[in-house]
Amino acid sequence: MLNNPPASTSGLAALRHVDLFADVPQPVLATLAGTMQRKLFDAGTVIFLRGDPGTSLYLIYTGRVRIGLSSAGGKEVTLTLLGPGDFFGDLALLDGAPRSADAMAYEACELFVLQRSDFMTQLDRQPQLAKELLSVMSRRLRRNADLIEEVAFLEVGARVARLLVGLADERGIPGATGLTLAGRLTQTDLASLVSATRESVNKCLSAYQREKLLAWDRGRLILLDLAGLRRRAEM
C-alpha cells in the first residue's frame, strides 16, 4: 500500500459519485467526508481478506477493485470487478461481522474509508441511506444468484457471452466498429469471472473471433456484434 495522504475535498467528490449518497444533503456529505480516511493501493495489493474484521465501507475514487473468493488450495473465483463510483464492504456496515470475501486492488486505486460508527450515526438521521443500502445489497444478491445459476446450467460459451454482454452494458464505449470494453481484461480475469478454466475461455474467445463477434485491439476487447453475443448467451 502506498503512503496515505490526508483526506481532502476529493473525499467529498467521492461521496457525490456514489449512488448510495445521491440524496444525502450537502452538509451531511461534508460531515462524512471529514471523517473518512484516504488510502492509496498499488495494483495487486490486498485490501482485506475474507475473515478479516469488518468495520468500514470503502468508496472507490479511482482505479478498480477485484472482489472474490479463494480456497486453501489456491483456487480463485472473481465475484465482480468494481470501479470509480462503486463501493464495497457494505455488509460490515450492517452487522460488523468479519469480511465475507477478499478485496484486492486490480489497478492502482485511490479509496476512501468510512468507519461503521460514523455511518451509523448518519443512518439514524438520514433514513434514505438505509433504503438505498438495502436496494444495492438486493441487486448484489441477485447477481450472485445469477452467477450460481449460470455455473450450474450454462455452458462456458454461453457464460462468456453473457458476461461480455453485461460488461458492454456497464462499460462499453461506442466506436466505429463496435463497443470497446473500458479497462483491460485478461483471459485469466474472464475465466475467473465465469468460473471456468483459462483454456476453455480461450477456445470460446477464439471461436467468437472467427465468427466476427469480437476482436482484440492492443489488449482491449471490442464487441463487434452485440446482438450475436446476446444470442450466444441464451444457448
Order of alpha helices (4+ residues) and beta strands (2+ residues): alpha-alpha-beta-beta-beta-beta-beta-beta-alpha-beta-beta-alpha-alpha-alpha-beta-beta-alpha-alpha-beta-beta-alpha
